[in-house]
Amino acid sequence: MPHRDPLRPITDAEVESYDRDGAVLLKGLFDLEWIEQLRDAVEADKAEPGPMVRYNTPPGGTGEFFVDFQLWQRWEPARRFALDGPGAAIAARMMDAETVAYYHDHLLVKEPGTAEKTPWHHDQPYYPIEGWMVGSIWLPLDPVPRDICVEFIAGSHRWDRWFAPQFFKSGNPELQTQDPRFETAPDFEAQRDQHELLSWDLDPGDCIFFHGLVVHGAPGNPAPQGRRRAYATRWLGEDTRFATRTGQTSPPLEGHGLKPGDAMECEMFPRVWPRH
Ligand SMILES: O=C(O)CCC(=O)C(=O)O
């Protein structure tokens, strides 16, 4: 069994960077045995994907941008990682949360030669969730040089703006979710020089912790060698509440039984912190 706890304490400076910027690199927190086990889960999932799988590379394109969700419900290593891995302790510390629930996982594989980028977006408008304590751990399962790393707009989680969610596939159609706060996202790519952009070189064992409202996007993986397997997991603190949305949410997680205003905790979104 790999280490259940982060391999080192998270510093106050790292938490401050997260609060200020909405995203922070955390070096060397995960026992590499987790990475090996999650790679096994990823290969199993690619061979036998789940019901929410998305192939974001159009037919005939090079490489493959493969997306799937909820591996933790189908593959044992991903389940152990969710319920018993270091993620819950990391999320509690970063979000200053007393309790943490596991929301979902999101696998994003960009095989060598993938041209498709991940469009600029932020995550919380995709979710039927209100509250501030919404955080993600972006965990690469391969070395990720900075030129193919996710990029974050520093401080954008504090803009108090919500951009209408879009699918990652070509043309980026909107999800047709409605909320009075939603506005069409500006062309962040064209505005690159107007923002402070954060991205890093990552090795297996490192992760990025980021806020549900920080705007981010990612390049493709156009080089002919080197996979870019990223396993993103979503964590919720005690201030989050279920909120109904008109239209689609993503991932479309149904059957949890929550009503508007309920705390985000149930069998589908299990409490993982404090540990039992
Ligand atoms: O891995 C990527 O390409 C993007 C990741 C992302 O958008 C996310 O985890 O929310």
The ligand as a Gaussian input file, in Angstrom:
#p B3LYP/6-31G(d) Opt

LIG

0 1
 O       -5.479000      18.440000     -18.626000
 C       -5.978000      19.299000     -19.347000
 O       -5.721000      19.390000     -20.556000
 C       -6.926000      20.298000     -18.761000
 C       -7.308000      20.008000     -17.349000
 C       -8.529000      20.716000     -16.915000
 O       -9.087000      21.535000     -17.612000
 C       -9.094000      20.407000     -15.605000
 O       -8.581000      19.516000     -14.915000
 O      -10.086000      21.076000     -15.236000

